[in-house]
Amino acid sequence: MANLHIFCAMKKLNILKKVGILVAALFIAAFVFSHCAVAESEVVGKKEVTGKEIKKDKAGKGAGRKKKNSAKKRKPPIMGSIEKRDAALKASFRRAGISQDDIDDIFSDGRIKLYYSIYAPPVLKEGEQKKKKLSYFDEEFGLFKPESIESGKKIIADNKKLFEQIESLYGVPANYIVSIIRIETDFKKHLGKYGVFNALYTMYLLDKRAKRVEMAHRELIAWVRMCKRRDMDPFDMKGSWAGAFGIPQFMPSSYVIFAVDYNQDGKTDLYDYPDAFASIANYLHHMGWKTGNQKKMRRAVYSYNHEKAYVNAVFAYAERI
């Protein structure tokens, strides 16, 4: 009987040993598998790669990594008080390479001023209603009046050879160039009455819209640097209330990039027709103009003036001349 008890006890002990060995084996296997998985994940950048991600990687899109926005974060434009904006502008001039002497000369010049009337609310007489914004298609604008159409046709006829040369170079037909000039300045009749520097300076200091302030800030820097390079007086030239100037009403930055000395007289003069015609064509060309492709044509004109009504007016007038 005692032997039977001993035999049973030994059998139970053997079973426990086998169970212990099995548990230990399972634990070791789990540890090895986990260690391999970690090592593998480290090889692929500490991240497991799925089948979809491998396909993306083969397609050149990266192993499932999110695209980082490489564009630099834009600094917000200077808002706040006039004094704060003024100080920020002078600091920007210095960073742009404009000397302190030139900055002092500009801001101590007796001609510097703000056009408060641009931002003053209209004074209405009793019973008078605020006038609505004039449309390019309004009769008062006169875009499609017979004399307006004839003026456009005459400009094309008088400069036929010049326009042919410009079209061969930039791919932009005469009627679209003339249409822009008609709408912008009515063939030199409305070139603007505001000093370019003061108009931009007024917008920068008085406008409450961040985008306008940012634009004026950028254009002021471009204007002063351009005047310095070309030995121009920054207060001499006049333009629109928004700082656009010349027959095609270019902003300073557009002048620097797109203006052309087409007649090769040594100066790029946007108050002279040959340079003005070629500069408009050059601008549209760089904005993707392609004659015959309405989408690209309209997109290029929209770049010139971000207004659908403007684009419609340019095409409508161009078709009539």
C-alpha positions in Angstrom: 0.0 0.0 0.0 2.8 2.4 0.9 4.5 1.5 -2.4 1.3 2.5 -4.3 1.2 5.9 -2.6 4.8 6.5 -3.5 4.1 5.5 -7.1 1.2 7.9 -7.4 3.2 10.7 -5.8 6.0 10.2 -8.3 3.6 10.1 -11.2 2.0 13.4 -10.1 5.5 14.9 -9.8 6.4 13.9 -13.3 3.2 15.5 -14.6 4.0 18.7 -12.8 7.5 18.7 -14.2 6.2 18.3 -17.8 3.7 21.1 -17.2 6.4 23.4 -15.9 8.7 22.6 -18.8 5.8 23.4 -21.3 5.0 26.7 -19.5 8.7 27.7 -19.6 8.9 26.8 -23.3 5.9 28.9 -24.1 7.3 31.8 -22.1 10.7 31.6 -23.9 8.9 31.4 -27.3 6.8 34.4 -26.5 9.9 36.4 -25.4 11.9 35.5 -28.6 8.9 36.4 -30.9 8.4 39.7 -29.1 12.2 40.6 -29.3 12.2 39.8 -33.0 9.2 41.9 -33.6 10.8 44.9 -31.8 14.0 44.5 -33.8 12.1 44.3 -37.0 10.1 47.4 -36.2 13.3 49.3 -35.4 14.6 48.5 -38.8 11.6 50.1 -40.5 11.7 53.2 -38.4 10.1 51.9 -35.2 6.8 51.4 -37.0 5.2 48.3 -38.4 4.6 48.5 -42.2 1.3 47.2 -43.5 0.7 45.8 -47.0 -1.0 49.0 -48.1 2.0 51.0 -46.9 4.4 48.8 -48.8 2.5 49.4 -52.0 2.6 53.1 -51.3 6.4 52.9 -50.7 6.8 51.1 -54.1 4.8 53.8 -55.7 7.2 56.4 -54.4 4.8 57.8 -51.8 6.7 56.8 -48.7 6.1 54.0 -46.2 2.8 55.4 -44.9 4.4 58.5 -43.5 2.3 61.6 -43.4 3.5 64.4 -45.7 5.0 67.2 -43.8 4.0 70.7 -44.8 7.4 72.1 -45.9 6.0 75.6 -46.5 7.1 78.1 -43.9 4.5 79.4 -41.6 3.6 82.9 -42.7 4.0 85.6 -40.1 0.8 87.6 -39.5 0.8 91.1 -40.9 1.4 93.9 -38.4 -1.9 95.3 -37.2 -2.7 97.5 -34.3 -1.9 101.2 -33.9 -0.5 103.4 -36.5 2.7 103.9 -34.5 3.2 100.1 -34.2 2.7 99.6 -38.0 5.0 102.5 -38.8 7.8 101.1 -36.6 7.3 97.7 -38.2 7.5 99.1 -41.7 10.8 100.9 -40.9 12.2 97.7 -39.5 11.2 95.9 -42.7 12.9 98.5 -44.8 16.1 97.9 -42.9 15.8 94.1 -43.3 15.2 94.6 -47.1 18.6 96.4 -47.4 17.3 100.0 -47.4 19.8 102.2 -45.6 18.9 104.1 -42.5 19.8 107.4 -44.3 17.3 106.6 -47.1 14.6 105.6 -44.5 15.2 108.9 -42.6 14.9 110.9 -45.9 11.6 109.2 -46.8 9.9 109.7 -43.4 11.2 113.2 -42.9 10.1 114.3 -46.4 7.4 117.0 -46.3 5.4 115.3 -49.1 4.6 112.2 -47.1 1.0 112.1 -46.1 -2.1 109.9 -45.6 -5.2 110.1 -47.8 -7.8 109.9 -45.1 -10.5 110.6 -47.6 -10.1 107.2 -49.1 -11.2 105.5 -45.8 -13.7 108.2 -44.7 -17.3 107.1 -44.8 -19.3 109.0 -47.5 -21.2 112.0 -46.3 -24.8 111.7 -47.5 -27.3 114.5 -47.8 -30.7 114.2 -46.3 -32.7 111.6 -48.2 -29.6 110.6 -50.3 -28.7 107.0 -50.7 -25.3 105.5 -50.9 -24.2 105.0 -54.5 -23.7 101.4 -55.5 -20.3 100.3 -56.9 -20.0 101.1 -60.6 -20.0 98.0 -62.8 -17.9 97.5 -65.9 -21.1 96.9 -67.7 -22.9 100.0 -66.5 -23.7 102.6 -69.2 -21.9 105.1 -67.1 -18.7 103.2 -67.4 -19.2 103.4 -71.2 -17.3 100.3 -72.1 -19.5 99.4 -75.1 -20.3 102.8 -76.3 -19.5 103.3 -80.0 -16.7 105.8 -79.3 -15.2 103.3 -76.8 -15.3 100.5 -79.4 -13.8 102.7 -82.1 -11.0 103.9 -79.8 -10.0 100.3 -79.2 -10.0 99.4 -82.9 -7.9 102.5 -83.7 -5.3 101.6 -81.1 -5.0 98.2 -82.8 -4.9 99.6 -86.3 -2.3 102.3 -85.4 0.0 99.7 -83.8 -0.6 96.7 -86.1 3.0 95.8 -86.7 3.9 96.2 -83.1 1.1 94.0 -81.9 2.0 91.3 -84.4 5.6 91.3 -83.1 4.3 91.1 -79.5 1.9 88.3 -80.3 4.7 86.3 -82.0 6.8 86.7 -78.9 4.3 86.2 -76.0 1.4 84.6 -77.8 -1.2 87.2 -76.7 -3.5 88.8 -79.3 -3.8 92.6 -79.6 -7.5 92.8 -78.7 -7.0 91.4 -75.2 -4.1 93.7 -74.5 -6.1 96.7 -75.7 -9.2 95.5 -73.7 -7.2 95.6 -70.4 -5.8 99.0 -71.2 -9.4 100.3 -72.0 -10.7 99.0 -68.6 -7.7 100.0 -66.6 -7.1 103.6 -67.7 -9.3 104.2 -70.8 -6.3 104.7 -73.0 -4.3 107.0 -70.6 -7.3 109.2 -69.6 -7.4 108.0 -66.0 -3.9 107.3 -64.8 -4.6 108.1 -61.2 -4.2 111.1 -58.9 -2.6 109.6 -55.8 1.1 109.4 -55.1 2.1 105.8 -55.3 4.1 105.8 -52.1 1.4 107.7 -50.2 -1.4 105.5 -51.5 0.3 102.4 -50.3 1.4 104.0 -47.1 -2.2 105.0 -46.4 -3.5 101.5 -47.1 -0.8 100.0 -44.8 -1.6 102.3 -41.9 -5.4 102.8 -42.1 -6.8 99.6 -43.7 -8.4 97.2 -41.2 -8.2 94.1 -43.5 -5.1 92.0 -42.8 -4.6 90.9 -46.5 -4.7 94.6 -47.6 -2.2 95.6 -44.9 0.1 92.7 -45.8 -0.1 93.6 -49.5 0.7 97.3 -48.9 3.6 96.3 -46.7 5.0 94.1 -49.4 4.4 96.6 -52.2 6.0 99.5 -50.2 9.2 97.6 -49.9 9.2 96.7 -53.6 8.5 100.3 -54.5 11.2 101.9 -52.4 13.8 99.4 -53.5 12.8 99.9 -57.1 13.1 103.6 -56.8 16.5 103.3 -55.2 17.8 101.1 -58.0 16.5 103.3 -60.8 17.4 106.6 -59.1 13.7 107.6 -58.9 12.0 109.9 -56.4 9.5 107.6 -54.5 7.1 110.6 -54.2 7.1 111.6 -57.9 4.9 109.1 -59.6 1.1 109.0 -59.4 -1.3 106.2 -59.7 -4.5 104.7 -58.3 -5.7 104.8 -54.7 -4.3 101.3 -54.3 -0.8 102.1 -55.6 -1.1 100.8 -59.2 0.5 103.0 -61.8 1.1 103.4 -65.5 -1.1 102.6 -68.6 -1.6 98.9 -67.5 -1.8 99.8 -63.8 0.9 97.5 -62.5 1.6 97.2 -58.8 5.3 97.8 -57.9 6.1 94.1 -57.5 4.5 93.3 -60.9 6.6 96.1 -62.4 9.8 94.5 -61.1 8.9 91.0 -62.4 7.0 91.6 -65.6 7.6 95.1 -67.0 9.5 95.1 -70.3 11.6 97.7 -72.0 10.3 96.6 -75.4 11.5 99.6 -77.5 14.9 99.2 -75.9 15.4 102.8 -75.1 17.1 102.0 -71.8 14.1 102.5 -69.5 11.0 100.5 -68.8 8.3 103.1 -69.1 4.7 102.0 -68.4 3.5 105.3 -69.6 4.7 104.5 -73.1 2.5 102.3 -75.3 5.2 99.8 -76.6 6.5 99.0 -73.1 2.9 98.9 -71.7 1.6 96.6 -74.4 4.6 94.2 -74.1 4.4 94.2 -70.3 0.8 93.2 -70.3 1.5 90.4 -72.8 4.5 89.3 -70.7 2.4 89.2 -67.6 -0.4 87.1 -69.2 2.1 84.8 -70.8 3.7 84.1 -67.4 0.3 83.5 -65.9 -0.3 80.6 -68.3 -2.1 82.3 -71.2 -2.8 80.0 -74.1 -4.8 81.4 -77.0 -7.7 79.1 -77.9 -7.9 77.6 -74.4 -10.6 79.6 -72.7 -9.9 78.2 -69.3 -6.2 79.2 -69.3 -7.0 82.6 -71.0 -9.5 83.5 -68.3 -7.3 82.3 -65.5 -4.5 84.5 -66.7 -6.7 87.6 -66.8 -8.1 86.7 -63.4 -4.5 86.7 -62.1 -4.3 90.3 -63.4 -7.4 91.3 -61.4 -9.0 88.9 -59.0 -12.6 89.6 -60.0 -14.8 87.6 -62.2 -16.7 90.7 -63.5 -13.4 92.1 -64.6 -12.5 89.0 -66.6 -16.0 89.0 -68.2 -15.5 92.6 -69.1 -12.1 92.1 -70.7 -13.4 89.2 -72.9 -16.6 91.0 -73.8 -14.8 94.2 -75.0 -12.0 92.1 -76.7 -14.7 90.3 -78.8 -16.1 93.7 -80.0 -12.9 95.2 -81.3 
